[in-house]
Amino acid sequence: MFGVSSDAGYKGIIPGISIKSLNYGTNSIMVEFKLTKGAILPEHNHTPEQTGYLVKGSIRLFIDGKIKDLKPGDSWNIESNVRHKAEILEDSIAIEVFSPRRDDYLQYVRKEDVL
């Protein structure tokens, strides 16, 4: 499957945080997050492992009691069921892959963007 670039299809999930699922397979899903300065992603955990890459901006990520300020080009991995949260320090864009696939994120796939 191919994903095509589009500025359409982002959905707000909490104030200041929008998501768009870019592509997916049987075992993983790749999503893009648009993050607004000052937004907070509350602490949570989930079964899928999460690997991310900061494309633009700056975020403060809290993973299992560790804190790191991230800048473009930085990446992270969050193991299954590990508590984490984020503070958005600047308008940012992050790409993340979840495995196994987060089926709840399939609703954020824009059918016109996958071939």
N, C-alpha and C positions, 0 to 999 in steps of 0.2 A: 504494500500500500504506500502511496505517496501523499504527503501533505503539501498544500500550496499556501503561500503567504497571503494573508488577508488581514486588514485592520478591523474587520467585522467579527462579531460573535463572542465578544468578551462578556461575561456575566459577573455581576457583583455578588460576592458570597458573604462578605461582612463589610462594614464601612471602610472604604479605602483599599479594599483588596478585590481584584477582579481576576477571573480565571478563564482560560480557553484551553481545551485539550487539543493538542496539535496532531497527535498520531498515536496509534495503539496497535498492539498485537494480542496474541493469546495470553502472554505472560507479563506484559508491561504496558504502561501508558506514559506518554510524555505530555507535560502541560506547561503553559506559560502563565506566569502571574504578573499582573501589573499592580504595583504597590505604590500607594500615595504616602508622601512624607507625613509622619505623625500617626499612621495607622498601627494598630497592634493586632498581631495574630495571637489569640489566647493560647495558653498552654494546653496541649492535647497529646494524644498518641494514637497510633493506628497500627494494624498488622503489617501492611506493606512496608518494606524497606524503601527509603527515600534518598535519592542522590540528586543534588542540585548544583547549579552554576549561576553566579550572578553576572548578568549581561551588562547592567547599567545601574548606577546609583550606589546606595550604601544601606546596609541593614545590620542590626545587632541580633545575632542568633544565639539562643540559649538551648543547649542540648545536654540533657542529663546533668544539669548543674554546672556545665562549662559555658562560658560566655566568650563570644568572638565578634568583633566588628569586622564586617566583610566589605570588600570593594570589588569593582569589576574584575573578572578573571578568577576570583576566589570560588572555591567549591566546597561541598560538604556531603556527608553521608550520615543518615540517621537510621540506625538499626530498627528492626521490628519492635514495636511496643515501647520505644524509648520516649519519654516525655520531652517536649520541645515547645518553644514559642519564639516569636520574632517581634522586634520593634523596627519600624521603617524610619530610617534616619534621613533619607532623601528619596525623591521619586525614583522608583527602581523597577527593573524587569529581571525576573528570575525564571530559569527553565529547570524543571524537575522531572525526574523519572521515578515511577513507583512500580515496584515488583514485589509480590504478584500484583497484577493490574488492579487498580482501584475502580471497580465497576461503577461506583457512585459518580465518578468523573466522566463516564461515557456520555452523560447528559450534556456535557460541555463541548462535545465534538460538533462542529458545524459541518454537516454532510457535504456541503458544496466545496469544502476545503480538503477533502480526502478523495483520492482517486485510486 
